[in-house]
Amino acid sequence: MPTSIPKQELMAPGHTACHGCGATLAMRYVLKALGEKTVVSVPASCWAVIPGAMPFRTLDVPMVYTPFAATGASISGLREGLDIQGKTDYNVVGFAGDGGTADIGLQGLSGAMERGHNVFYIMYDNEGYMNTGVQRSGSTPYGARTTTTPVGKERDFKKENKKIVADMMIAQNVPYVATATVAYPEDLIKKIEHAKAVNGPKFIQILAPCPTGWYYPPEKTIEISRLAVQSRMFPLYEFVEGRFYLNKSFKPVDVSEYVKAQDRFKHLNEDEIENLRRYVEERWNQLLEWEKLYSSPIKA
Amino acid sequence: MTIMRQNEVIIRVAGAAGDGVQSAGEILIRTFARSGLYATSYNYYQDIIRGGESWYQVRASDVKVKNQGDGLDILIALNQDGVERHTNPDINEGGASPLGKDGIVIFDNSIKNYTKRDTNYCSMPLADIAAKYSKNTLLKNTVGLGAAIAATGIDFNIFADVIRDQFGKKGEIAELNVKAAKEGYDYYLANFKPLGKKFKFGKKKYTISGGMAVALGAVAGGLKMYVAYPMTPASSALHFLAQHAKKYGVFVKIPEDEISAINTTIGANYAGIRAMTGSSGGGFALMTEAVGLSGMTEVPLVIYEAQRTGPSTGLPTKTEQGDLNQVLGASQGDFPRIVFAPGDIEESFYLTREAMNIAEKYQTPVFIMSDLYLAEHYDTIDSFDLNFTIDHGLRAKDNEPDYKRYLITETGISPRAIPGQPGNMHNEDSDEHNEYGDVVSDAVTNPQDRIRMMQKRMRKLDTYIEEMKPTPTYRIQDADYVIIQWGSTKGAVEEAIDILRSKGIKIGAIEVKNVFPLNPDIGTLLKNRKKIFAVENNYSGQLSKYIAAQFLVKPELITKYDGEAFYPNALAEEIEVRIGKKNEVIRE
C-alpha cells in the first residue's frame, strides 16, 4: 500500500535524544508535512538538546532558541519579520514541550493565538519535564509518578488531572486545533496539511511518549502511543474553523492496558485505575457532546 | 607536581552519560563515608540525555578534604574513550589531572586498542563476571567498583552493605550485585597489587549534597513551604524536599513558572509561615520584579539562587559564579536585601537556617547564593549542630490601638501583623506608603512620607551590619598576600594557600560569606598587603569590582569561566607566577 507520508527527510541522523523518543518522531513527521520552507523556534525543552551536539546537527531547516516562556512571542515576531520581507511562503513553527506550553508558556501561547499570527504551534506532549529529570507538569496525567510526585514509602503520585491545552485552545476559538500522536503518522501529517490550509494560528498537540520518563522499554513507544488513543486516554480530534470532529475509528481497549504498560503508573491500585477509567469515560462523553456543540463557526 | 598522600585516594569513574557513572560514584562516596573517612566528589557531565562523555570523581582521606583534588589514583573506565582520555596528559578536562605512572586504570578486557602510556593497566573480565549474574550490562560497573575497593584496601563488607542499601528492597538484585562485586574484588587481589594506602578510620560519616544541605538548613530553620520551578542546579533541593515533604511537614509545590513560584512564596510569608523559593539564574531572572515587591511591602522572603554557566542557557550542567550582578541588581529602586554565599556544604546548611531568621527579623528578601559545583557535589559530614532558636522578629500584638504596619523606628524594623490577627487592619502596598500602609504614591501631596519611609527601610541594613559576625579568614595573620574568596571556591583556595605556605609564601584569604551588605571589617583585613588577589569562577570578577569600589582597593583577578571549578595546584601555580616566584607556564 503506498503511504501518504512524504519521502523528504528534513531531520538527519545524529540527534541526541534517548532511544525510542516520541518527540523526535513528532518533529520528523511535522517537517515532512511542512517541507523545507520552514523555520522552527524551540524553547528550553528536550528539543533544545536533541538537535545534536558538536559536530552533529540534525535539522535541515533554520532553528532559533527562545526563552522557556516565550515560544508564542518568538513565533509572533518571526512570522511578522518574515512577512515584512515578503517571505510569506515560509511556515513558522513553535515546537515546545508540555512544560513550555501548558505551564510557563501558556500566557504567550494564548496571546499569539489571539493576535491571529499565521503560525503553527506544535506542543509535543511527553507529559512532564523530561529534559531536566522527569518532574511533573500541568500536562502530566493523574496517577503518574515523577521526581516531584514521587512514590516511595509515601504515595505522592500526581493527584490532579491533566491540563489539556488543546481543549483550552478550542475554548479560545483558535482557527485550527488538533490532537495527534506518533503512532498514527498518516493522521498526523494529514492534520498538519489541513492546518496549512488555514490562514491564521494553528495549534496541534502531539502526544510523544517518553521511555525515560514514563519508564517503559524504548521499543514500545509506538505501541504505547497507540494504546493511548485506543484506551481513550488521549483522544484524537480536530477543530477546524469552529467545527469539532472526534476520531472514533479505532478498537477501544480498557485503560488498564495503557496503564500497565508503563512503570510510571505501576503503583496504582484497582480503585485508582477505576478513577482513571471513570475520568476517561466522562471525558469521552463530553467530547461526543462537543461534536454537537461545535458545529458551526462563531465569528464577529 | 602532585604529591600523593598515603592517607588519601582519588578515584574517577569515566564513561558515557547513561552508563551509570554517577550512581557508581555515589556508591563509592557512601562506602568511604561509612568506613569512617572524609570524602568529597565531583560530577562532570553534559547537557545530553544519553551519550556524551561524563565522569565522577571521589576523593577520600582520613583528614577533611575540601575539594575534588589534584591527582588521580584509580580510574575506572567504562569505555575506551575513558581509558584514552584520562590517561592522556594533553587533554585538559577543565583542569582535572590525568592518571600518572603510580595510578591504576581498571577496565574491561574487551577494550584493547588504546595508546599505551606510563601507567598501570588492570585489564579485567568485568563484563564476563557481570554476565554470570545478570543480563543487565550495568552490573559490570559494580564489578569494577569491587576491584577499586580492593585496590584501596577498604573493608569489602562495608562496600557490600552500601550496595545492599542502594538497591533497597530489591533484595535479590542487591545480592547479585554483592556477589559480582566480590568477584571483582577477589580478581583484583589475585592479579594486581593494592595501592598501599593507609587510613586511620574514624567515626562513620553522612554523605550529603549542597542542595540537600540547603533544603535541610531551611527545614531546621522552620521551613513550612517550598515552591519552586525545576531548574538545574537548584532542582536538587526541590527533589529532596519533594521526596521528604511529609516527613518534614513541608508543603512542596511546583507551579507553572518562576513568577508564580516567587509570588506564591511571598503570599505564604505574608500569611505568616516560613516559605522559600529557589532557582538558577535564568529562572531567577523571571522572579526579579517580585524581589522588589518583598522589599517594598516588607514581607520576609528567602530565595535560593544556584548559579550555573551563563549567559542565557549557557552550559546548563556546568558551574559558574556569574549571577552576582543579577542578584545585587534584581528589581528596580533601592531597598534592603541581604545576600549570603556559603562556601561549603556545612555553611550551606547553617547559612540557610540563619537566612530563615534574618528574613523574618528584617522583613526583607534574603538570598542564599550557591552554584552547580556546590549544589550538586556530595561531601561527608560528622553531624549538624541542631541547636537553634526560631526568631519571628517583631510582631504586633492583637488589637493594637493605632496600629502602624510601617512604624518609623530607629532600627528600621516595624511590628508585623499577619492576616487573621484581630484588629490591626492595614494594607501592605507596593506603591509608596505611609506608616499605616496607605498609598502616598502621589509624592507631591506628601514627599516627606516618601523620604522617611525610604530611610526607614534602608536603615534595616545599618541595623543588620551591626549584628554581622566578623568576616571569616584563612591563615591571614602575617600574610603578605591575601585572596578575596566567595562561595564554592573556598576549598580550592584554602588548599592552594596550604600549598603556597608550604613553599614559604605568606598568603591567606578572606572568605566573603556576607556578599551584601559587605562587612566593613573587610577594609581593615585588606590593609597593608603586598598584593590582593580575587579568585572568582566568572569572567569579569563581579565581587572583586564591587569590593574595589567599596574599599578603594585594586584586587588582581584570577578567574575561571570554562564551566569547571578551580583546582588547588593550578591555582597555587598561577599565584606563584603572579607574585613573580615562578616563570610563567605556557598554557593553551
Interface residues (C-beta under 8 A of the other chain):
Chain A: T16 A17 C18 H19 A44 C46 A48 V49 A53 Y65 P67 F68 A69 A102 D103 I104 L106 Y129 M130 N131 T132 G133 Q135 R136 G138 T147 T148 T149 P150 G152 E154 D156 T212
Chain B: Q46 D47 I48 I49 R50 G51 G52 Y229 P230 M231 T232 S235 L238 H239 A242 Q243 A245 K246 V252 I254 P255 E256 D257 E258 G282 L286 S312 T313
